[in-house]
Amino acid sequence: MSLDDLQDDVQGEYSDLDEVLSVDTDRETRNELAMLLAALDTDDPDELVRRGIHMLFQSAVETGNLDFHLRSEYDVTYDEYLLGATMDTYNDGGVGSGVGPDDPDDRRYQF
């Protein structure tokens, strides 16, 4: 698979989310969610689910777990996805943006 395949899959998954997203919870998950709702003083479980997804995504990026899975499935990294080209293409001069992984003006997804 390739960068184009990854971009197509991300766009497809994004458009399907509103139609298919429903989360069933088990007892442990409900207990943990109830604890977080009480501790974080909110009545909106959906907000905690959003926060949880953000935390999981950040953790996967920071630990390299996301890159491992992307490399295994699509043969690209998250940086390459953000750049819109593989590093091979970039290093071969195929990307004319002038912005690269070592460029201080790089507008990567930052935490």
Secondary structure, 3 states (H helix, E strand, C coil): CCHHHHHHHHHHHHHHHHHHCCCCCCHHHHHHHHHHHHHCCCCCHHHHHHHHHHHHHHHHHHHCHHHHHHHHHHCCCHHHHHHCCCHHHHHCCCCCCCCCCCCCCCCCCCC
